[in-house]
Amino acid sequence: MGMFRKFEVAVFRFVRRDPPQGFVHRGAFWLFVGYLALSLPGWLPGTTGRIFSDLAGLDFFLLVIFCIPLLWRFIFQRLLWKVRNRLIVTYLLMGLTPVVLFVTLAGILLYVFSGQFAIFAATSVVHDELEHIAATNSTLAMHIAHMLDQNPRQRAVTLLEERDQPAEHEYNGLRVAAYEDGKPVALEPSAIQMNPAPSLPAWIEKAFPFRSIVMDGGQLWLRAADERTIGGHTTVVISSVPIRKENVEAFAQGLGRVSVYSNVNLDQDNAPAPRTSVQLDPSRKPGEAQVQIGGADIAAARKNAIVGGTLPSPLHFYDVPVAFLAPLATVDWTSGKSLNTYTDVTSRPSLLYRRLFITSLSIGDLVREMLIAIAIAFGVLELLAFLAAVRLNQTITRSVHDLYEATLAIDGGNLEHRIKVQRKDQLGALSRSFNSMAASLARLLVEQREKQRLQNELSIAQEVQANLFPHGRIALPMLELHGVCLPARTVSGDYYDFLLFGNTGLGVALGDISGKGISAALLMATLHSAVRAYRFAGETLITEGTAALSNPRTRHEGEQEVECAELFEEPAKILSLLNRHLYRSTQPEKYATLFLAHYDGLTRRLVYSNGGHLPPLLLRANDSVTRLDRGGSVVGLLDELVWEQATVHFGVGDILIAYSDGVTEPENDFGEFGEARLLEVVRRHRHLSLEAISEQVIQTLRSWIGAQEQPDDVTLVLARQR
């Protein structure tokens, strides 16, 4: 572990956290350490402190970038691990987010609409005033033209009779200038005469009739100009009203506060176009805008601003200020070029609402109350929807929590744990299904333990049964032997045994018990013990007979000699004894097929009796086949039956093939394995040892069965004359 890694581990152990893993986590840690290290020298004065401050700022920027994926990982691995938190986030994204976006959009649209309506209301007053000035100017132009045509030599044109002349303040600031063929014309009364008279720019000849806001001599005017030609003389009349505080007060009537900014750059040829922006300024009152005109801030522009009106107090909490900025089309009187005069209108929704419904206040109040009622109804519906979502969230998360706790209890071994179910919905059905699963699991565990116990007992039974079959290599000097039994299940119902009588005698037993499994295995053990009992009884007779023959007194008394293994040399008699034993000691439906034979090595003679078993086959050296089928019915089914027996002689190389039905009866798509296929395999490999021949038969049989389960016990006994 390097030095840096040791430092990381020490720091995180100190704060009781796991050391960072991965490039992002470790990078964020070292960026944070670097930020702390660079921040301290940043307090130094001069260039050194600025350099360290800049480096700390860059380090902090990189730290924020590295923290974004860590925060994302923390959100998903910690905060959103619980289903409850995921559902809350889902509700917020699907329910609250559209509402917030809609309300925000509606607020923006309402603000823009309110500002635009305020601008429209203010500019409409300006346009109405311009229309009034234009109408007045048109009348004056016609009047002055006629007066000059009637009396060309008069020194001044009287606009009104002396008795009709109003006071000076009643002119509302209207100033008139008249020209005849480009020369100024004196007007009476002199109070209405514009002094100094505005010049006649060359561009105005193509603009009649003219009405607009103009910039003339650094002053904003509402100006109209008209031209009349009578008697060969052209009369031009210009009417102007200066934009002053009194006019702006009229514009702001019922709107709030209106500001007109006129400090625009007039040098349009050399200066860049005025740049206007609206920004938030924390130093200003709520609702006011930060304005830049021609690059100048609001503080500089306000020096020449014309402000009128006042912003009243709010009527309610949502009666917030609404500020909007818009340009007024202005013409430079000298050059005729277009300029932008900016007007800033600050109003309130209540003022705009009253202005909108100025002709029907009663209907407006009704509409307002309806809108408020609808908003309250929507709010209540949203609250009810939120409460319903919270309730649904609780039901879902409670069910998930119950399931989680139940799984922990089951995993801890408490199989009796059950979830208390009170709901009848799908979550309740899921809880009931979990309880049913837990009960089934407990029952299955009990059954599994019972099955394991039975399996152990079957394993023991299998070991016991394996000891019943012959062990080791059993053979006579003149006869080679081999036997194999493959159970279809744990234990087998097939039976085979080899019984030696001295060095030249051999008893062969091969049987098949009806049924499979434990019952067949028990009957097989019964049959095995019975056959062995008769075999040991034969040994006892042999021992007793030998002792009698060795006693001279018994020989002289004429007692008969006892032949060795005389009892087992009579297979038919043994079958009768076994039939009586099985019939009286087993159930009526239980029986067995049994083939018994006694082989005498000195004479190569085989005495056999077949009790309903598949006839063994004697494959001669010349490939001829002898079926050993003499005998009788199955053993243990009926009482007082009699079996026949027969004798065959072995030649050198002859092979005895004894088998159960598990060898010849397995089927596939081509039919049964069959006796002929068994003989074919043995013929093909008869030169091999009996063990190898047996393996070839078993392998061929498995290939015939394929992937299917072994249908029955497979038992095969082979004997070959040397």
C-alpha positions in Angstrom: 0.0 0.0 0.0 1.5 3.3 -1.1 1.9 6.5 1.0 -1.2 8.2 -0.6 -3.4 5.2 0.0 -2.3 5.0 3.6 -3.2 8.6 4.1 -6.6 8.0 2.5 -7.3 5.1 4.8 -6.2 7.0 7.9 -8.4 10.0 7.1 -11.5 7.9 6.4 -11.0 5.8 9.5 -10.8 8.9 11.6 -14.2 10.0 10.3 -15.5 6.4 10.6 -16.1 5.9 6.9 -14.9 3.3 4.4 -11.8 4.3 2.3 -12.6 5.7 -1.1 -12.8 3.2 -4.0 -12.6 4.0 -7.6 -11.1 6.8 -9.6 -13.9 9.3 -9.1 -14.2 8.9 -5.3 -10.4 9.1 -4.8 -10.1 12.0 -7.2 -12.8 14.0 -5.3 -11.0 13.3 -2.1 -7.6 14.6 -3.3 -9.3 17.6 -5.0 -10.9 18.5 -1.7 -7.5 18.2 0.0 -5.9 20.4 -2.7 -8.7 23.0 -2.3 -8.0 23.2 1.4 -4.3 23.5 0.8 -4.7 26.2 -1.8 -7.3 28.2 0.1 -4.9 29.1 3.0 -2.2 30.8 0.8 -5.0 32.6 -1.0 -5.4 35.0 1.9 -1.9 36.3 1.2 -1.7 39.9 -0.2 -0.5 40.7 -3.6 0.0 38.6 -6.7 0.8 35.4 -4.8 -2.5 35.5 -3.0 -4.4 36.0 -6.3 -2.6 33.1 -8.0 -3.4 30.8 -5.1 -7.0 32.0 -5.1 -7.3 31.4 -8.9 -5.9 27.9 -8.4 -8.3 27.2 -5.5 -11.2 28.3 -7.7 -10.1 26.0 -10.5 -9.7 23.2 -8.0 -13.2 23.9 -6.6 -14.7 23.8 -10.1 -13.1 20.4 -10.8 -14.2 19.2 -7.3 -17.8 20.1 -8.2 -17.6 18.1 -11.5 -16.2 15.0 -9.6 -18.9 15.3 -6.9 -21.8 15.2 -9.4 -21.4 11.4 -10.2 -20.8 10.8 -6.5 -24.0 12.6 -5.6 -25.9 10.7 -8.2 -24.5 7.4 -6.9 -25.4 8.4 -3.3 -29.0 9.3 -4.4 -29.6 6.0 -6.1 -27.7 3.8 -3.6 -28.8 5.4 -0.3 -31.8 7.7 -0.7 -33.6 5.7 -3.4 -32.9 2.3 -1.9 -36.2 2.3 -0.1 -39.3 1.8 -2.2 -41.0 4.6 -0.3 -38.4 7.2 -1.4 -38.6 5.9 -5.0 -42.4 6.3 -5.0 -42.1 9.8 -3.5 -39.7 10.8 -6.2 -42.0 9.2 -8.8 -45.0 11.2 -7.5 -43.0 14.3 -7.6 -41.8 13.7 -11.1 -45.2 12.6 -12.5 -47.5 14.7 -10.3 -45.8 17.8 -8.9 -43.4 18.6 -11.7 -46.1 19.1 -14.3 -48.0 21.3 -11.9 -44.9 23.4 -11.1 -44.1 23.7 -14.8 -47.7 24.6 -15.6 -47.9 27.2 -12.8 -44.5 28.6 -13.7 -45.5 28.9 -17.4 -48.8 30.4 -16.4 -47.1 32.9 -14.2 -44.6 33.8 -16.9 -47.4 34.2 -19.5 -49.5 36.2 -17.0 -46.5 38.4 -16.2 -45.8 39.0 -19.9 -49.4 39.5 -20.7 -49.7 42.0 -17.8 -46.6 43.9 -18.9 -47.7 43.9 -22.5 -51.2 45.1 -21.5 -49.6 47.9 -19.4 -47.4 48.9 -22.3 -50.4 48.8 -24.6 -52.5 50.9 -22.2 -49.7 53.5 -21.9 -48.9 53.7 -25.6 -52.5 53.7 -26.6 -52.9 57.0 -24.7 -49.8 58.3 -26.6 -51.3 57.3 -29.9 -54.7 58.8 -29.0 -52.9 62.0 -28.1 -51.1 61.9 -31.4 -54.4 61.4 -33.3 -55.9 64.4 -31.5 -52.9 66.5 -32.3 -53.0 65.4 -35.9 -56.7 66.3 -36.2 -56.1 69.7 -34.6 -53.1 70.3 -36.9 -55.1 69.4 -40.0 -57.8 71.9 -39.0 -55.2 74.6 -38.3 -53.4 73.9 -41.6 -56.6 74.4 -43.6 -57.5 77.5 -41.5 -54.1 79.1 -41.9 -53.9 78.3 -45.7 -57.3 80.0 -46.3 -56.3 83.0 -44.2 -53.1 83.5 -46.1 -54.9 83.1 -49.4 -57.5 85.7 -48.5 -55.0 88.3 -47.1 -51.5 87.6 -48.3 -50.2 90.8 -46.8 -51.2 90.3 -43.3 -48.4 90.3 -40.7 -49.9 87.6 -38.4 -52.5 85.0 -38.8 -55.0 85.0 -36.0 -56.0 81.5 -35.0 -58.7 82.5 -32.5 -60.7 85.7 -31.9 -59.7 87.6 -28.8 -62.8 86.7 -27.0 -62.3 83.0 -27.6 -58.7 83.0 -26.5 -58.2 80.6 -23.5 -55.7 81.1 -20.8 -52.2 80.0 -21.6 -52.4 76.9 -19.4 -55.4 75.7 -21.2 -53.4 75.2 -24.4 -52.1 72.0 -22.8 -48.7 72.8 -24.0 -49.7 72.9 -27.7 -47.3 74.8 -29.9 -47.9 75.6 -33.5 -45.5 76.7 -36.3 -46.6 77.7 -39.8 -44.7 78.2 -43.0 -45.7 79.7 -46.4 -43.5 78.6 -49.2 -40.8 77.8 -46.6 -41.0 81.1 -44.8 -42.2 81.3 -41.2 -45.7 82.8 -40.6 -46.5 84.8 -37.4 -49.4 83.5 -35.4 -51.8 85.1 -33.0 -52.0 84.7 -30.1 -48.3 84.6 -29.6 -48.7 82.1 -26.7 -49.4 79.4 -29.1 -46.5 80.3 -31.3 -43.6 77.8 -31.1 -40.4 79.7 -30.4 -38.0 79.0 -31.7 -39.8 77.5 -34.7 -38.7 74.1 -35.8 -36.8 74.0 -39.0 -38.4 72.3 -42.1 -36.2 69.3 -42.8 -35.9 68.1 -46.4 -37.3 64.7 -45.7 -40.7 66.0 -44.3 -41.9 66.8 -47.9 -42.4 63.1 -48.5 -43.9 62.3 -45.1 -47.1 64.5 -45.1 -49.4 64.0 -43.3 -46.9 63.3 -40.4 -47.6 62.3 -36.9 -45.1 60.7 -34.5 -42.9 61.2 -31.5 -39.8 63.2 -32.5 -36.5 64.2 -31.0 -35.9 67.9 -31.6 -33.3 69.9 -29.8 -32.8 67.3 -27.2 -36.5 67.3 -26.3 -39.2 64.7 -27.0 -42.3 66.0 -28.7 -45.6 64.7 -29.9 -45.7 66.2 -33.3 -48.0 66.4 -36.3 -47.3 68.1 -39.6 -49.6 68.8 -42.6 -49.3 70.6 -46.0 -51.9 72.6 -47.8 -51.6 74.2 -51.3 -54.0 77.1 -52.1 -53.6 79.7 -54.8 -50.2 78.5 -55.7 -48.8 78.9 -52.2 -47.8 75.9 -50.0 -48.6 76.2 -46.4 -47.0 73.8 -43.8 -48.3 73.7 -40.3 -46.5 71.9 -37.5 -48.2 71.2 -34.1 -46.2 69.9 -31.2 -46.7 69.0 -27.6 -43.7 68.5 -25.5 -43.5 65.3 -23.5 -43.2 66.5 -20.0 -44.1 65.2 -16.6 -47.6 66.5 -17.0 -48.1 64.4 -20.1 -46.5 61.3 -18.6 -48.8 61.8 -15.6 -51.7 61.6 -18.0 -50.2 58.5 -19.7 -49.9 56.8 -16.2 -53.4 57.6 -15.1 -54.8 54.3 -13.7 -51.7 52.3 -14.6 -49.1 53.1 -12.0 -45.7 54.6 -12.7 -44.5 55.3 -16.3 -40.9 56.3 -17.1 -39.8 57.6 -20.5 -36.0 57.4 -21.3 -34.7 59.7 -24.0 -30.9 59.6 -23.5 -30.3 57.6 -26.7 -27.3 58.0 -28.9 -28.2 60.2 -31.9 -25.0 59.6 -33.8 -26.3 56.5 -35.7 -23.6 56.7 -38.3 -20.6 56.5 -36.1 -22.0 54.9 -32.9 -23.3 51.4 -32.6 -27.0 50.7 -32.3 -28.4 51.3 -28.9 -28.3 48.1 -26.8 -31.2 47.5 -24.5 -31.5 44.8 -21.9 -33.7 44.1 -18.9 -32.0 42.5 -15.9 -32.7 42.0 -12.2 -31.1 44.5 -9.9 -31.1 43.7 -6.2 -30.9 47.4 -5.3 -34.2 48.2 -6.9 -37.7 47.8 -5.6 -39.6 44.6 -6.5 -41.0 44.7 -10.0 -38.6 47.4 -11.3 -36.3 46.6 -14.2 -32.6 47.2 -14.7 -32.4 49.0 -18.0 -29.3 49.7 -20.2 -29.8 52.0 -23.1 -26.9 52.5 -25.5 -24.7 50.8 -22.9 -25.7 53.2 -20.1 -27.1 51.9 -16.9 -30.4 52.9 -15.4 -28.8 55.3 -13.0 -27.4 57.3 -15.9 -30.5 57.0 -18.1 -32.8 58.1 -15.2 -31.1 61.6 -15.1 -32.9 62.5 -18.4 -36.0 60.2 -17.8 -39.5 61.7 -17.6 -41.4 59.9 -14.8 -45.0 60.2 -14.1 -47.6 58.6 -11.9 -47.2 56.6 -8.7 -47.4 52.9 -7.8 -50.2 52.4 -5.3 -50.0 50.0 -2.4 -51.0 46.3 -3.0 -54.6 45.3 -2.4 -53.6 41.7 -1.5 -50.6 39.5 -1.2 -50.6 38.5 -4.9 -50.9 42.1 -6.1 -47.2 42.2 -7.0 -45.6 44.9 -9.1 -45.4 44.2 -12.8 -42.6 46.0 -14.7 -42.1 45.9 -18.4 -40.0 47.8 -20.9 -40.9 48.6 -24.5 -39.6 51.0 -27.2 -41.6 53.9 -28.6 -41.1 54.7 -32.3 -39.2 58.0 -32.4 -38.0 60.1 -35.4 -35.0 62.3 -35.4 -36.5 65.6 -36.7 -33.3 66.7 -38.2 -32.3 63.6 -40.1 -35.6 61.7 -40.3 -34.0 58.6 -39.0 -35.7 56.2 -36.6 -34.7 56.2 -33.0 -35.9 54.2 -30.0 -37.4 56.0 -27.0 -37.9 53.5 -24.2 -40.8 53.5 -21.8 -40.8 51.6 -18.5 -44.3 50.9 -17.1 -44.5 49.6 -13.5 -48.1 48.5 -12.6 -50.0 46.1 -10.5 -52.5 43.3 -11.5 -55.3 45.1 -9.6 -54.8 48.2 -11.7 -54.6 46.3 -15.0 -57.6 44.3 -14.0 -59.6 47.5 -13.3 -58.4 48.9 -16.6 -59.3 45.7 -18.5 -62.9 45.7 -17.1 -63.3 49.5 -17.0 -66.6 49.4 -18.8 -68.1 46.5 -16.8 -66.7 46.5 -13.3 -69.5 44.3 -11.9 -68.8 41.6 -14.5 -65.1 42.0 -13.8 -65.7 41.4 -10.1 -67.7 38.4 -10.8 -65.1 37.0 -13.1 -62.4 37.6 -10.5 -64.4 35.9 -7.8 -65.0 33.0 -10.2 -61.4 32.7 -11.0 -60.5 32.8 -7.3 -63.1 30.1 -6.6 -61.8 27.9 -9.4 -58.2 28.4 -8.1 -59.3 27.4 -4.6 -61.2 24.4 -5.9 -58.2 23.3 -7.9 -56.0 23.7 -4.9 -58.3 21.6 -2.8 -58.4 18.9 -5.5 -54.6 19.0 -5.7 -54.4 18.6 -1.9 -56.9 15.7 -2.0 -54.9 14.1 -4.8 -51.7 14.5 -2.7 -53.3 13.0 0.4 -54.6 10.1 -1.7 -51.2 9.6 -3.2 -49.6 9.6 0.3 -52.2 7.1 1.5 -51.5 4.8 -1.5 -47.8 5.2 -0.9 -48.2 4.1 2.7 -50.2 1.0 1.7 -47.6 0.0 -0.9 -44.6 0.7 1.3 -46.1 -0.9 4.3 -46.8 -4.1 2.3 -43.2 -4.0 0.9 -41.9 -3.5 4.5 -44.0 -6.4 5.8 -42.7 -8.6 3.0 -39.1 -7.5 3.7 -39.4 -8.2 7.4 -41.1 -11.6 6.7 -38.3 -12.6 4.3 -35.7 -11.7 7.0 -37.7 -13.8 9.5 -37.9 -16.8 7.2 -34.2 -16.4 6.3 -33.5 -16.5 10.0 -35.2 -19.8 10.4 -38.6 -18.6 11.8 -40.8 -20.5 9.5 -43.8 -19.8 11.7 -43.7 -16.1 10.9 -46.9 -14.8 9.2 -47.9 -11.4 7.8 -51.0 -9.9 9.3 -53.3 -9.3 6.3 -56.1 -6.8 6.5 -56.4 -5.6 2.9 -58.3 -7.3 0.1 -56.4 -5.8 -2.8 -53.6 -7.3 -4.8 -51.1 -6.4 -2.1 -53.2 -8.3 0.4 -53.3 -11.2 -2.0 -49.5 -11.0 -2.3 -49.2 -11.1 1.5 -51.5 -14.1 1.8 -49.6 -15.8 -1.0 -46.4 -15.2 1.0 -48.0 -16.7 4.1 -49.1 -19.7 2.0 -45.6 -20.0 0.6 -44.1 -19.9 4.1 -46.5 -22.6 5.3 -45.7 -24.7 2.2 -42.0 -24.1 2.9 -42.3 -25.3 6.4 -44.3 -28.4 5.3 -41.7 -29.1 2.5 -38.9 -28.9 5.0 -40.7 -31.4 7.2 -41.2 -33.6 4.2 -37.6 -33.0 3.1 -36.4 -34.2 6.5 -38.7 -37.2 6.3 -37.5 -37.9 2.8 -33.9 -37.5 3.9 -34.6 -40.0 6.7 -36.1 -42.5 4.2 -33.2 -41.9 1.8 -30.8 -42.7 4.6 -32.7 -45.8 5.3 -32.8 -46.7 1.6 -29.0 -46.2 1.5 -28.6 -48.6 4.4 -31.0 -51.0 2.7 -28.9 -50.7 -0.5 -25.8 -51.5 1.4 -27.5 -54.5 3.1 -28.8 -55.7 -0.3 -25.4 -55.3 -1.9 -24.0 -57.7 0.7 -26.6 -60.3 -0.4 -25.1 -60.6 -3.9 -22.0 -62.7 -4.4 -18.7 -61.0 -3.6 -15.3 -61.5 -5.1 -14.5 -63.8 -8.0 -16.4 -67.1 -7.8 -15.3 -69.8 -10.2 -14.6 -73.5 -10.6 -11.5 -74.9 -12.2 -13.7 -76.0 -15.1 -16.3 -73.2 -15.2 -15.9 -69.4 -15.5 -18.6 -67.2 -13.7 -19.8 -63.6 -13.7 -22.9 -61.8 -12.5 -24.1 -58.2 -12.4 -27.3 -56.5 -11.1 -28.1 -52.8 -11.8 -31.2 -51.6 -9.8 -33.6 -49.2 -11.5 -34.1 -47.5 -8.1 -32.2 -47.5 -4.9 -32.8 -51.1 -4.2 -33.5 -54.0 -6.6 -36.2 -56.7 -6.9 -33.9 -58.9 -9.0 -31.9 -61.7 -7.4 -29.0 -63.9 -8.3 -26.7 -66.1 -6.3 -23.8 -68.6 -6.7 -23.7 -71.5 -4.2 -20.4 -73.5 -4.2 -20.4 -77.2 -3.2 -16.8 -78.2 -2.8 -14.5 -77.7 -5.8 -16.7 -79.3 -8.4 -20.3 -78.4 -7.5 -22.1 -75.1 -8.1 -25.7 -73.9 -7.4 -27.0 -71.0 -9.6 -30.1 -69.0 -8.7 -31.7 -66.2 -10.7 -35.0 -64.6 -9.8 -37.2 -61.6 -10.4 -39.7 -60.3 -7.7 -43.0 -58.8 -8.8 -43.1 -55.1 -8.3 -40.3 -52.6 -7.6 -38.8 -50.7 -4.7 -38.8 -51.6 -1.0 -41.5 -54.3 -1.2 -39.7 -56.2 -4.0 -36.4 -55.8 -2.2 -37.9 -57.3 1.0 -39.3 -60.2 -0.9 -36.0 -60.6 -2.7 -34.2 -60.8 0.7 -36.8 -63.4 1.8 -36.1 -65.5 -1.3 -32.4 -65.1 -0.9 -32.5 -66.2 2.8 -34.7 -69.2 1.9 -32.4 -70.4 -0.9 -29.4 -70.0 1.3 -31.2 -71.8 4.1 -31.7 -74.8 1.9 -28.1 -74.5 0.8 -26.8 -74.6 4.4 -29.2 -77.4 5.1 -27.4 -79.3 2.3 -24.1 -78.5 3.9 -25.4 -79.9 7.2 -26.5 -83.1 5.5 -23.1 -83.4 3.8 -21.3 -83.0 7.1 -23.5 -85.5 8.9 -23.3 -88.0 5.9 -19.5 -87.8 5.9 -19.4 -88.5 9.6 -21.6 -91.5 9.2 -19.5 -92.9 6.4 -16.4 -92.5 8.5 -17.9 -94.6 11.3 -17.3 -98.4 10.7 -20.2 -99.3 12.9 -22.6 -97.4 10.8 -21.3 -98.9 7.6 -21.6 -102.4 8.9 -25.1 -101.8 10.1 -26.1 -101.2 6.5 -27.2 -97.5 6.7 -27.4 -95.7 3.4 -24.8 -93.2 2.4 -25.8 -89.5 2.1 -24.7 -87.9 -1.2 -23.0 -84.5 -1.1 -25.4 -81.7 -1.9 -28.1 -84.2 -2.7 -30.8 -81.8 -1.7 -29.6 -78.9 -4.0 -29.2 -81.3 -6.9 -33.0 -81.5 -7.1 -34.0 -77.9 -8.2 -37.6 -78.9 -8.7 -37.9 -80.0 -5.0 -36.4 -76.8 -3.8 -38.8 -74.8 -6.0 -41.7 -76.7 -4.3 -40.3 -75.9 -0.9 -39.8 -72.2 -1.8 -43.3 -72.0 -3.3 -44.9 -73.3 -0.1 -42.8 -70.9 2.0 -43.6 -67.8 -0.1 -47.3 -68.7 -0.5 -47.8 -69.0 3.2 -45.7 -66.0 4.3 -46.4 -63.3 1.7 -49.5 -61.5 0.4 -51.5 -63.2 -2.4 -50.4 -60.8 -5.1 -46.7 -61.2 -4.3 -44.8 -63.8 -6.3 -41.4 -64.4 -7.9 -39.9 -65.9 -11.0 -37.0 -68.1 -10.2 -34.5 -70.2 -12.1 -32.5 -72.8 -10.1 -29.7 -75.0 -11.4 -27.0 -77.3 -10.1 -23.8 -77.8 -12.0 -21.5 -80.8 -11.6 -18.0 -80.0 -12.8 -16.9 -83.6 -13.0 -19.6 -84.6 -15.5 -20.2 -81.1 -17.0 -23.8 -81.7 -16.3 -26.4 -78.9 -15.4 -29.6 -79.9 -13.7 -32.1 -77.0 -13.7 -35.7 -76.1 -13.1 -37.3 -72.8 -14.4 -40.1 -71.3 -12.2 -41.7 -68.9 -14.6 -38.5 -67.0 -15.3 -37.3 -66.0 -18.8 -35.6 -69.1 -20.2 -31.8 -68.8 -19.9 -29.9 -69.4 -23.2 -27.0 -71.9 -23.6 -24.9 -70.6 -26.5 -23.0 -73.5 -27.9 -19.5 -73.3 -29.3 -21.0 -73.9 -32.7 -23.4 -70.9 -32.3 -26.4 -73.0 -31.7 -28.7 -72.0 -28.9 -30.5 -74.2 -26.3 -33.3 -72.7 -24.3 -33.6 -73.8 -20.7 -37.4 -73.6 -20.3 -38.3 -76.8 -18.5 -40.0 -76.2 -15.1 -43.3 -74.7 -14.2 -45.2 -71.7 -13.0 -44.0 -68.8 -10.9 -43.2 -69.2 -7.2 -45.5 -68.1 -4.4 -48.7 -67.5 -6.4 -50.4 -70.9 -5.9 -50.0 -73.7 -3.4 -49.2 -77.3 -4.0 -47.6 -76.9 -7.4 -45.1 -79.3 -9.0 -42.1 -78.4 -11.1 -40.2 -80.4 -13.6 -36.5 -80.4 -14.1 -34.1 -81.2 -16.9 -30.4 -81.8 -17.6 -28.1 -80.4 -20.1 -24.3 -81.0 -20.7 -21.8 -78.3 -21.3 -19.1 -78.4 -24.0 -15.9 -76.5 -24.0 -16.7 -72.9 -24.9 -20.4 -73.1 -24.2 -21.8 -70.0 -22.6 -24.8 -69.9 -20.3 -26.8 -66.6 -20.5 -29.3 -66.0 -17.7 -31.0 -62.6 -17.5 -34.0 -60.7 -16.2 -36.7 -58.9 -18.2 -34.8 -55.7 -17.6 -32.3 -56.8 -20.3 -34.6 -57.7 -23.1 -37.8 -55.6 -22.6 -36.6 -52.0 -22.7 -38.0 -50.2 -25.8 -37.3 -47.2 -28.0 -38.7 -46.1 -31.4 -37.4 -49.4 -33.0 -39.1 -51.7 -30.4 -37.7 -53.9 -27.7 -34.1 -54.7 -27.2 -35.0 -58.4 -27.4 -33.4 -61.8 -27.0 -31.9 -61.9 -30.5 -29.9 -58.6 -29.9 -28.7 -60.0 -26.6 -27.4 -63.1 -28.4 -25.8 -61.0 -31.1 -23.8 -59.0 -28.6 -22.6 -62.1 -26.8 -21.7 -63.8 -30.1 -19.7 -60.8 -31.3 -17.7 -60.6 -28.1 -17.6 -64.2 -27.0 -13.8 -64.3 -27.3 -13.6 -61.7 -24.4 -13.8 -62.4 -20.7 -17.2 -62.7 -19.2 -16.8 -59.4 -17.4 -16.0 -57.7 -20.7 -19.0 -59.4 -22.4 -21.2 -58.2 -19.6 -20.0 -54.6 -20.0 -20.6 -54.7 -23.8 -24.2 -55.9 -23.1 -24.8 -53.2 -20.5 -23.4 -50.5 -22.8 -25.4 -51.6 -25.8 -28.5 -51.7 -23.6 -27.9 -48.1 -22.4 -27.4 -46.9 -25.9 -30.7 -48.6 -26.8 -32.6 -46.9 -23.9 -31.0 -43.5 -24.7 -31.8 -40.5 -22.4 -34.8 -42.3 -20.9 -34.8 -43.5 -17.3 -33.9 -47.2 -16.8 -37.3 -48.9 -16.8 -36.5 -52.0 -14.8 -33.8 -53.8 -12.8 -31.1 -55.3 -15.0 -29.6 -58.6 -14.0 -27.2 -60.7 -16.1 -25.5 -64.0 -15.2 -22.9 -65.5 -17.5 -21.1 -68.9 -17.2 -18.6 -70.5 -19.6 -17.2 -73.9 -19.8 -13.4 -74.0 -19.8 
